[in-house]
Amino acid sequence: MIRVTELPGSIPVFPLPGALLLPRARLPLHLFEPRYLQMLEDALKTPARLIGMVQPNARPKGDKDALHRIGCAGRVTQFSETEDGRYMVTLSGISRFRLGSEVEGFTPYRRFDVNWDGFDRDQGGPEHDRNFDRDKFLNLLDRYFAARDLSADWDTLKDADNELLINSLSMLLDFEPEEKQALLEAPSLSTRRETLVTLIEYALRGGQSEDILQ
């Protein structure tokens, strides 16, 4: 695993709405745009092999390139090329970061200075949620899947440890980008679980409540 002292001061970033990467989780990506193929090629030449996943920020008016200030860096741990030149890539989440200044240069993709301070916990062992009522949570999840007409491998869900369960659902469920950002920025596993529960309950009510992320 990459340690704090080895994390670079700048990384390439991939703005992708709704694509959430969390520490110690894995995110599959399908790369086909030339600029992101170049980004992958350049990342693979570096010791850390990091790519930063960042949510575009739609709130600032008139700035289509605005990004949220917190993202998560993933190490390229698997990649394979398809017959037509696309790449299937797996990023393994290493640590969240705060965006600094954009690095001006000649790359076709965006690159930023980043600050890793405040996210030391991301590089530790799995987090634990001592107040997690697993049965109650799975019952809520069952209602959500039924309402969305979704299928699930319940044996796998029941066997997954708490962090894997909460983080995997945070990444996979179909939430809005701003909601994904709230899950990313949760300071602990327990607050991420609380946010996830709130989002699921909100969806089950059909969104009939005030904006929960204001």
Secondary structure, 3 states (H helix, E strand, C coil): CCCHHHCCCEEEEEECCCCCCCCCCEEEEEECCHHHHHHHHHHHCCCCCEEEEECECCCCCCCCCCECCEEEEEEEEEEEECCCCCEEEEEEEEEEEEEEEECCCCCCCEEEEEECCCCHHHHCCCCCCCCCCHHHHHHHHHHHHHHHCCCCCHHHHHHCCHHHHHHHHHHHCCCCHHHHHHHHHCCCHHHHHHHHHHHHHHHHCCCCCCCCCC
